[in-house]
Amino acid sequence: MTQTCFTNRAIGINALREKIGLGRVTIWRRLKDDPTFPRPLHLGGNSYRWLESEIDAWLDARASARPDR
């Protein structure tokens, strides 16, 4: 039997802040100014969630793009 592991968890703004170390205003500013920053899912009203897998991919891309020292 094959077991599927779902890692596409939706996280809120507080979990996102903790994961990437940016403040609330900076996150919304990134959404406006950085086309590579993952877009949230709008769940209705003022409820937004980010897919953790997309945040992880964004962090990996930023880490691989930094210059070697």
Wavefront OBJ file of the C-alpha trace (Angstrom):
o trace
v 0.000 0.000 0.000
v 1.352 3.407 -0.986
v 0.874 6.259 1.436
v 0.652 9.783 0.075
v 2.066 12.594 2.158
v 0.452 15.979 1.661
v 2.794 18.844 2.468
v 0.710 21.552 0.847
v -0.430 23.029 4.138
v -2.075 26.464 4.149
v -0.579 28.822 6.709
v -1.804 32.167 7.990
v 0.041 35.455 8.283
v 1.411 34.748 11.773
v 2.884 31.376 10.767
v 4.249 33.003 7.604
v 5.864 35.787 9.642
v 7.512 33.226 11.896
v 8.680 31.084 8.962
v 10.299 33.843 6.874
v 11.169 36.372 9.558
v 9.403 39.346 7.973
v 6.774 41.611 9.480
v 3.166 41.903 8.387
v 3.647 45.186 6.503
v 6.792 43.914 4.782
v 4.942 40.793 3.599
v 2.132 42.863 2.059
v 4.726 45.179 0.529
v 6.460 42.142 -1.029
v 3.138 41.077 -2.516
v 2.842 44.477 -4.151
v 6.460 44.918 -5.295
v 7.981 41.434 -5.749
v 6.447 39.329 -8.534
v 8.308 36.241 -7.271
v 6.716 36.343 -3.820
v 4.014 33.659 -3.475
v 0.454 34.909 -3.677
v -1.980 33.987 -0.916
v -5.222 32.127 -1.304
v -8.192 34.355 -0.516
v -10.611 32.302 1.526
v -13.201 35.032 1.942
v -13.551 38.223 3.927
v -10.169 39.111 5.399
v -8.950 35.501 5.452
v -5.782 34.775 3.479
v -3.536 31.706 3.577
v -0.256 30.884 1.855
v 0.678 27.421 0.633
v 3.666 26.336 2.677
v 5.141 24.465 -0.302
v 5.171 27.715 -2.338
v 6.848 29.596 0.516
v 9.470 26.837 0.803
v 10.116 26.971 -2.959
v 10.465 30.775 -2.814
v 12.963 30.515 0.056
v 14.940 27.825 -1.804
v 15.072 29.984 -4.945
v 16.328 32.976 -2.961
v 18.947 30.854 -1.219
v 20.233 29.374 -4.493
v 20.346 32.829 -6.125
v 22.649 34.380 -3.542
v 26.233 34.911 -4.646
v 28.961 32.550 -3.454
v 31.410 34.039 -1.033
l 1 2 3 4 5 6 7 8 9 10 11 12 13 14 15 16 17 18 19 20 21 22 23 24 25 26 27 28 29 30 31 32 33 34 35 36 37 38 39 40 41 42 43 44 45 46 47 48 49 50 51 52 53 54 55 56 57 58 59 60 61 62 63 64 65 66 67 68 69
